Structures are given as C-alpha cells and as structure tokens.
Amino acid sequence: IMDGSSEPFIKLIDSVGRVKQEAPRRVLVINDEIKVGDDNRGAILRPHRSFKIRFDIEFKDPAIARQYAKFDFNKVSFKDEIARARTFGFKDEVEAMHKAGLGRGGSLENAIVVDNGKILNTEGLRFNDEFVRHKVLDSVGDLFTVGAHIQGEFVGKKSGHHTNNELLRALMDNPTAWELVPEEVNILNKIPKISKAPSQPEILRPSIA
C-alpha cells in the first residue's frame, strides 16, 4: 500500500523508463450516456471530446465536509494533480479494524487519518482538497480496468469502487453506448456526435461551478 497514493508506482515507472510500442493505443469512445445509482450516490459516463472526471464527495467530519473537483486529462497531468493524493480513513474506523485483526498495515504512514475535524498526520495534507483528489485517483484506476483509454466524461457523486464497477458493467451491457478504436483513428474521426448538449445530471449538483 506504499504511502496510500499512486506516486510510488509513478516513480518506479519513471525510474525504468517507457518503450514505445508499434501497436496504437486502444481508445474506448463513449457514445451514449450510462448512469447508475440515485440522487444520493451514483456515477455517470457520457460523451466528451477528451477524458474528463468530475467528482463530488461529502462527509460529516468537518475536516472533509463537501469537496468538488473536475479534471480534463487532456489539459492537466495525472502525475502532477492526482497521483500524490492519499487514501483516507477515520480514527475510530481504523481502531475498530485493528481490534478485529484487519488492516494491520494501515497507519499514518500510508493514509490520511481524520478525527473530529482534525488531520492526525503531522505533515498535514498534500492538497487542500486531497480527499476528493484521491477519489478521482480511485475512479481513474477503476475505469481503466476496462482495458483501454477512455474518451468520455465520468461524473461521480459519493461513488466508490463498487459503484464504479457497476457503471462499467452497465456500459458493457450496452454495446451501442461505446466503440473501441485505435487512438490514431480516434483523434481525428471519432469525436462523438451529440445531437444536443447533455443536461446537468440529477446525481451531481456541484456547489462549485
């Protein structure tokens, strides 16, 4: 679990370098909107010209409260903006897990621990909105289990791994909602045709425009 983020993995990849492959990267183009969940918790995939994520979280603890973030990964770097965001948990939950013999590797070294409005990690946060950024990190990882780069917008409200997996299963169950193409074809010719602008999704009403 390293430090609770994906930064150690990024560093390992950078340390050995990358090799360009002859085959073009595959891109899964979202053609139609797919939605799971309800007004309280859910996720959406819908057509977009790039890979974009919008995420909204809300917790009772005031250290987190409500956070909203959006990232267009054609314009920002995952490495710079997302990779360093750590997973998080609550002191009482961590203590309960340890008493049950679970999560023994979990500590302040690999997670942000919150307790009644306080961040217990002495170094504090890496980003002011690190909590929602880690949720974006989780979503990127979940979405890429589909086996291809995604061209589309993901919108999440309080969603987690289970909801994200449910969304991908719903997508795969609707073969007309997506198309798998080589990246070199996708860039110029496979921008989704949208007859009208998608309406604001019911499951996400962000407090930040």
C-alpha positions as CSV (number, residue, x, y, z in Angstrom):
1,I,0.0,0.0,0.0
2,M,3.1,2.2,-0.1
3,D,2.1,5.7,1.1
4,G,-1.6,5.4,0.2
5,S,-1.2,7.2,-3.2
6,S,0.0,6.1,-6.6
7,E,3.1,8.3,-6.6
8,P,5.5,5.4,-5.6
9,F,4.3,3.5,-8.7
10,I,4.8,6.5,-10.9
11,K,8.3,6.9,-9.6
12,L,9.1,3.2,-10.3
13,I,7.8,3.5,-13.8
14,D,9.8,6.7,-14.4
15,S,12.9,5.1,-13.0
16,V,13.0,2.3,-15.6
17,G,11.6,4.4,-18.5
18,R,9.0,3.6,-21.1
19,V,9.2,1.9,-24.5
20,K,7.1,3.0,-27.5
21,Q,5.1,0.1,-28.9
22,E,4.3,-0.4,-32.5
23,A,0.6,-1.0,-31.9
24,P,-1.6,2.1,-31.4
25,R,-3.2,2.5,-28.0
26,R,-6.9,1.5,-28.0
27,V,-9.5,4.1,-27.1
28,L,-13.0,3.3,-25.8
29,V,-15.2,6.1,-27.1
30,I,-18.4,6.8,-25.1
31,N,-21.3,7.4,-27.5
32,D,-24.3,7.4,-25.2
33,E,-24.8,8.3,-21.5
34,I,-24.8,5.5,-19.0
35,K,-25.9,6.1,-15.4
36,V,-26.1,4.1,-12.2
37,G,-27.2,5.0,-8.7
38,D,-29.6,7.6,-7.5
39,D,-29.7,11.2,-6.3
40,N,-27.7,10.4,-3.2
41,R,-24.9,8.3,-4.7
42,G,-24.1,7.3,-8.2
43,A,-22.0,7.6,-11.3
44,I,-22.3,8.6,-15.0
45,L,-20.3,8.1,-18.2
46,R,-21.2,10.3,-21.1
47,P,-19.8,11.5,-24.4
48,H,-17.0,14.1,-24.3
49,R,-14.1,15.2,-26.6
50,S,-11.4,14.1,-24.1
51,F,-11.1,12.1,-20.8
52,K,-12.6,14.2,-18.1
53,I,-13.6,13.5,-14.5
54,R,-15.9,15.4,-12.1
55,F,-16.4,14.2,-8.6
56,D,-18.4,15.3,-5.6
57,I,-17.9,14.0,-2.0
58,E,-19.5,14.8,1.3
59,F,-18.7,13.6,4.8
60,K,-20.0,14.5,8.2
61,D,-16.5,15.2,9.6
62,P,-15.7,18.9,9.1
63,A,-12.1,18.1,8.1
64,I,-13.5,16.8,4.8
65,A,-17.1,18.2,4.6
66,R,-18.0,18.7,1.0
67,Q,-15.4,18.8,-1.8
68,Y,-15.8,19.0,-5.5
69,A,-13.2,18.7,-8.3
70,K,-13.0,18.4,-12.0
71,F,-10.1,17.5,-14.2
72,D,-9.7,17.3,-18.0
73,F,-6.8,15.0,-18.5
74,N,-6.1,16.4,-22.0
75,K,-5.2,19.6,-20.2
76,V,-3.8,18.5,-16.8
77,S,-1.3,15.9,-15.7
78,F,-2.4,12.9,-13.7
79,K,1.1,12.7,-12.3
80,D,1.1,16.3,-11.1
81,E,-2.5,16.8,-10.0
82,I,-3.7,13.4,-8.8
83,A,-1.0,10.8,-8.2
84,R,0.1,12.2,-4.9
85,A,-3.4,12.2,-3.3
86,R,-3.5,9.6,-0.5
87,T,-6.3,7.3,0.7
88,F,-8.0,8.4,3.9
89,G,-9.9,7.0,6.9
90,F,-11.3,7.8,10.3
91,K,-9.6,7.2,13.6
92,D,-12.5,5.2,15.1
93,E,-12.8,3.0,12.0
94,V,-9.1,2.3,11.9
95,E,-9.1,1.4,15.6
96,A,-12.0,-0.9,15.1
97,M,-10.3,-2.7,12.2
98,H,-7.1,-3.2,14.1
99,K,-9.1,-4.7,17.0
100,A,-10.7,-7.1,14.6
101,G,-7.3,-8.1,13.2
102,L,-7.8,-6.3,9.9
103,G,-5.9,-3.5,8.2
104,R,-2.8,-4.2,10.2
105,G,-0.6,-2.4,7.7
106,G,-2.7,0.7,7.9
107,S,-1.1,3.7,9.6
108,L,-0.3,7.4,9.4
109,E,2.5,6.4,7.0
110,N,0.1,5.2,4.3
111,A,-3.2,7.1,4.8
112,I,-4.7,10.3,6.0
113,V,-6.4,9.7,9.3
114,V,-9.2,12.1,10.4
115,D,-10.7,12.5,13.8
116,N,-13.4,15.0,14.7
117,G,-12.3,17.8,12.4
118,K,-8.5,17.2,12.8
119,I,-5.9,15.7,10.4
120,L,-3.8,13.5,12.6
121,N,-0.9,13.3,10.1
122,T,1.8,15.6,11.3
123,E,2.7,16.7,7.8
124,G,-0.9,17.7,7.0
125,L,-2.4,17.5,3.5
126,R,-0.6,17.5,0.2
127,F,-3.5,19.3,-1.4
128,N,-6.3,21.4,0.2
129,D,-8.8,19.0,-1.5
130,E,-6.7,15.9,-1.2
131,F,-9.7,13.8,-0.2
132,V,-11.7,14.3,-3.4
133,R,-8.5,14.1,-5.5
134,H,-7.9,10.6,-4.1
135,K,-11.5,9.7,-5.1
136,V,-10.6,10.9,-8.6
137,L,-7.5,8.7,-8.5
138,D,-9.6,5.7,-7.5
139,S,-12.0,6.4,-10.3
140,V,-9.2,6.5,-12.9
141,G,-7.9,3.2,-11.7
142,D,-11.4,1.7,-11.7
143,L,-12.3,3.0,-15.2
144,F,-9.1,1.7,-16.8
145,T,-9.9,-1.9,-15.8
146,V,-12.0,-1.8,-18.9
147,G,-8.7,-2.4,-20.8
148,A,-8.5,0.8,-22.8
149,H,-8.1,4.6,-22.6
150,I,-11.5,6.2,-22.3
151,Q,-12.8,9.2,-24.3
152,G,-15.7,10.5,-22.3
153,E,-16.7,12.2,-19.1
154,F,-17.1,10.4,-15.8
155,V,-19.3,12.1,-13.2
156,G,-19.3,10.7,-9.7
157,K,-21.2,11.6,-6.5
158,K,-20.1,9.7,-3.4
159,S,-19.3,6.8,-5.6
160,G,-16.7,4.1,-4.7
161,H,-15.1,1.0,-6.2
162,H,-18.4,-0.9,-6.2
163,T,-20.4,1.8,-7.9
164,N,-17.7,2.4,-10.5
165,N,-17.6,-1.3,-11.2
166,E,-21.4,-1.3,-11.5
167,L,-21.1,1.5,-14.0
168,L,-18.6,-0.3,-16.2
169,R,-20.8,-3.4,-16.2
170,A,-23.8,-1.3,-17.3
171,L,-21.6,0.1,-20.0
172,M,-20.5,-3.3,-21.3
173,D,-24.2,-4.4,-21.2
174,N,-25.0,-1.6,-23.7
175,P,-22.7,-2.2,-26.7
176,T,-24.2,0.7,-28.7
177,A,-23.1,3.1,-26.0
178,W,-19.4,2.6,-26.7
179,E,-16.9,2.0,-29.5
180,L,-13.4,0.7,-29.4
181,V,-11.0,2.3,-31.9
182,P,-7.2,2.8,-32.3
183,E,-6.1,6.1,-30.9
184,E,-4.8,7.4,-34.3
185,V,-8.2,6.9,-35.8
186,N,-10.0,8.3,-32.7
187,I,-8.2,11.6,-32.6
188,L,-9.5,13.0,-35.9
189,N,-12.5,10.9,-36.8
190,K,-14.2,9.5,-33.7
191,I,-15.4,12.6,-31.8
192,P,-18.9,11.6,-30.6
193,K,-21.8,13.2,-32.4
194,I,-24.1,14.7,-29.8
195,S,-27.5,15.9,-31.1
196,K,-27.9,18.2,-28.1
197,A,-25.9,19.2,-25.1
198,P,-26.3,16.8,-22.2
199,S,-28.3,18.2,-19.4
200,Q,-27.0,18.6,-15.9
201,P,-27.1,15.1,-14.3
202,E,-29.5,14.7,-11.5
203,I,-27.0,12.9,-9.3
204,L,-24.5,15.7,-9.3
205,R,-25.4,19.3,-8.3
206,P,-21.9,20.8,-7.6
207,S,-21.6,23.7,-5.2
208,I,-18.7,25.0,-7.3
209,A,-19.3,25.9,-11.0
